[in-house]
Amino acid sequence: MKNRIAKASKGVKIFSSVLILIGMVNFIFIIVSFFQLRLELQLWDYMPNMFSHMPLLTINFTAFWLSTIVSLLIMLIWIISGVGMLFLREWARQLLLVSVGIYILNKVIDIFINISIVSEYSADLPILPLAIGIIFVLALSVSITHFFSHPSVVKQFEKRSKSFQ
């Protein structure tokens, strides 16, 4: 009897593994940043003179926290969909493509929030790091979308779903 279970190509395995890694690292980074910011805000309440050099924090904190929570959920989705794609699950591929669209929109919001924060510290915006970040986000998003929308990759996921019908 012929083995009907489709195997993921090297490209799918590598891309899925990289997505899991990116998701895990960013997920941990967001959690650590959250606790660090929380500690700084608590210290601010108890030692206002020590933090007098900090900006007035006029940004919209609702947008900041919403963006942070969305980033956290996107990274969790990337971990889950990365694992699902290693097993060629079509739902994982579709979930990833939707999350990439949300990721791009969330990063646009993050850019405006970060510009707002930096402008409170200084009149000079660090254009080079901002440009590198924008290029990285766009390159990552385009490469993920292109790779997992490519007909040969889509066919692998279709073969997998057909083999269990």
N, C-alpha and C positions, 0 to 999 in steps of 0.2 A: 504494500500500500504506500502510496506517495505521501510524503510529508507536506501537508497543505498549509502549515503555519508559515507565514511570511516572516522574513528576517529583515531587520532594519539595516539600511546601508551604512557605510562608515560615516558619511556626511550627516545622516540623521543622528547617529550615535554621538558624534563629536558636537554637533550643534545642541543637541538635547543636554549633553553633559555640561557644556559651557553655560547654557541657560540655568541649569540647576545650580552651578557654581556661582554665577552672577546673582541669582535669586537669594542664595544662602548668605553670601557675603553682604549684600545690600540689606537683607532682612536684619541681620545681626547689627550692622552699622546703624540702621534706623533706630533699633531698640536702644543701643548704647547712646546714640545722640539724644534720644528722648529723655533718658535718665540723666544725662549730663546737663541738658537744658533745664530740666526740672530742678536739679541740684543748684544750678546757678540762680534760678529765680527764687528758690528758697533762701539762699545765701543773701540775695539782694534785699529780701525783706528784713533780715537780721543785721546786715552790715551795709547800709546804704552808702556810707562814706567810702568804703572800699571799692564800690562799683560806680563811682561818680563819672568815670570815663566812658561808661557804656552809653549807647544812644538812648533816646527817649522811647524807643520801641513803638513807633507810631504805625507800624504795619498792621494790617488786619489779622489778628491772631486766629480768627475763625477760618480764614482762607489758609493760613499756615498749618493749622492742625488738620484741617480737611485734606490738604495736599499731602501731609505726612501720613495720614491714615490710608489714603488712596495709594501712595507709594508702597506702604507696607503690604497692602492687599495685593497689589500688582506683583510684588516680589514673591509672595506666597503662591500666587497663581502660576508664576514662572516655574517655581519648584514643582508644583503639582503637575503642570502640563509637561514639563521636561521629563518627569518620570513616566507619565502616560505616553509620551511620544517614543520613549525607548521601547515600549511595547506596541507601538504603531496604533494607538487609539485615535480614531478620527476626532472624537470630542476634544482631546487634548490639543490637537493641531488647530481646530477652530477656536478653542478657548484662548490659545496663545495669540492668534491673529487679532482677535477682538481686544485682548489686553494690550497689544502693541499700540493700537489706535488710542486707547485710553492713556497709555504711557506717554505718548507724544503730547496729548492735550495737557496732561498733568505736568510734564516738564516745561511747557510754555508758561503755565501758572507759576511753577517753581522759579523760573528765570525772572519773572516780574517781582516775585517776593524777594529773591536774592538781591536784585538791583535796588529794591526799596531798603533792604537792610544795609547794604554797602553804602548807599548814598547818605545814610545817617552817620556813618563813620567818617566818610571822606567824600570830597567833591570829585575825586578822580576814580572812575570805575576801572577795575582791572580787566581790560578788554581781552587780552590774550587768554587768560584762564576761562573767561566766559565763552569765547569763540571755540576753544578746544572742547569745552563741555557740550556746546551746541552741535559741533561736528561729530563728536562721539555718539551723542543721542541719535542724531539723524542717521549716521552710518550703521549703528546697531539696529535701529528700527527698520531701515530699508533692507539690510542684509537678512534679517529674520523674516520679514514679509516676503522678500524675493525667494529665499530658499524654500520656505514652507508653502509657497504658492506655485512653485515650479511643477510642471506636469509630471515629471518623473518621480518627484517626492510625493505628490498627491496620489499617484498610482500605487505607491507602496502602501499607503494607508487604505486605499480602496481594496487592494488585494487582501489585506489583513481582515477587513470587515467582511468581504465575500467568502473567505475561507471558513468562517464560523456560521454561515447561513445554511 
